[in-house]
């Protein structure tokens, strides 16, 4: 150990992709909690359901833009990743509580439920990979330690899986969603 240089925390070496995805999920869930509290503070906010949600290509394009910003967390020390997950969670929490307060739980289940596992899964694995890659890139610079392996291939595989999940989410959303 070099004088004045602290070693990396023990968990940093053992934290795999699942751990980083769990960290990303905490940002999302904290946002959902804040959104739910916000909805309780402004009850009766008008939500206007529509039957025109757009095309698969339009929804897929929007979701890809969100995915790109989440992936940008690799170079922003995770700030864009955490911010977007928190923001998406806030929207979901707000909408969920508003629909539940308006006794429209069935609308919540049918409008958001079908595509939520696909979209959330894509965002979480992308965020986990971005945080993990960012850690492997930035930690050696911040701690003055030697650089470990950078897992570019793992990051590319998770991004590819996330894109496939987002396309499935867009198809499901157009086919089944109505809000």
ChimeraX attribute file (.defattr): number of C-alpha atoms within 10 A of each C-alpha:
attribute: neighborCount
match mode: 1-to-1
recipient: residues
	/A:1	6
	/A:2	8
	/A:3	5
	/A:4	6
	/A:5	10
	/A:6	11
	/A:7	11
	/A:8	12
	/A:9	8
	/A:10	8
	/A:11	9
	/A:12	13
	/A:13	10
	/A:14	9
	/A:15	11
	/A:16	13
	/A:17	21
	/A:18	14
	/A:19	15
	/A:20	20
	/A:21	21
	/A:22	15
	/A:23	16
	/A:24	25
	/A:25	23
	/A:26	16
	/A:27	21
	/A:28	26
	/A:29	18
	/A:30	17
	/A:31	25
	/A:32	25
	/A:33	20
	/A:34	19
	/A:35	25
	/A:36	21
	/A:37	15
	/A:38	17
	/A:39	22
	/A:40	15
	/A:41	10
	/A:42	10
	/A:43	12
	/A:44	12
	/A:45	14
	/A:46	9
	/A:47	11
	/A:48	6
	/A:49	11
	/A:50	9
	/A:51	9
	/A:52	10
	/A:53	14
	/A:54	11
	/A:55	14
	/A:56	17
	/A:57	13
	/A:58	12
	/A:59	19
	/A:60	19
	/A:61	15
	/A:62	13
	/A:63	20
	/A:64	17
	/A:65	12
	/A:66	17
	/A:67	23
	/A:68	16
	/A:69	16
	/A:70	26
	/A:71	25
	/A:72	19
	/A:73	25
	/A:74	24
	/A:75	16
	/A:76	14
	/A:77	18
	/A:78	22
	/A:79	15
	/A:80	19
	/A:81	29
	/A:82	21
	/A:83	17
	/A:84	21
	/A:85	26
	/A:86	24
	/A:87	19
	/A:88	19
	/A:89	25
	/A:90	25
	/A:91	18
	/A:92	22
	/A:93	24
	/A:94	23
	/A:95	20
	/A:96	22
	/A:97	23
	/A:98	25
	/A:99	21
	/A:100	14
	/A:101	14
	/A:102	14
	/A:103	11
	/A:104	13
	/A:105	15
	/A:106	12
	/A:107	17
	/A:108	21
	/A:109	14
	/A:110	15
	/A:111	17
	/A:112	19
	/A:113	15
	/A:114	17
	/A:115	23
	/A:116	16
	/A:117	13
	/A:118	21
	/A:119	21
	/A:120	20
	/A:121	19
	/A:122	25
	/A:123	32
	/A:124	26
	/A:125	23
	/A:126	31
	/A:127	36
	/A:128	30
	/A:129	30
	/A:130	30
	/A:131	30
	/A:132	26
	/A:133	25
	/A:134	20
	/A:135	19
	/A:136	19
	/A:137	19
	/A:138	16
	/A:139	18
	/A:140	14
	/A:141	12
	/A:142	9
	/A:143	12
	/A:144	13
	/A:145	14
	/A:146	9
	/A:147	12
	/A:148	11
	/A:149	9
	/A:150	14
	/A:151	13
	/A:152	10
	/A:153	9
	/A:154	14
	/A:155	22
	/A:156	14
	/A:157	13
	/A:158	20
	/A:159	22
	/A:160	14
	/A:161	15
	/A:162	24
	/A:163	20
	/A:164	13
	/A:165	20
	/A:166	26
	/A:167	21
	/A:168	16
	/A:169	25
	/A:170	25
	/A:171	18
	/A:172	16
	/A:173	27
	/A:174	19
	/A:175	13
	/A:176	15
	/A:177	22
	/A:178	16
	/A:179	17
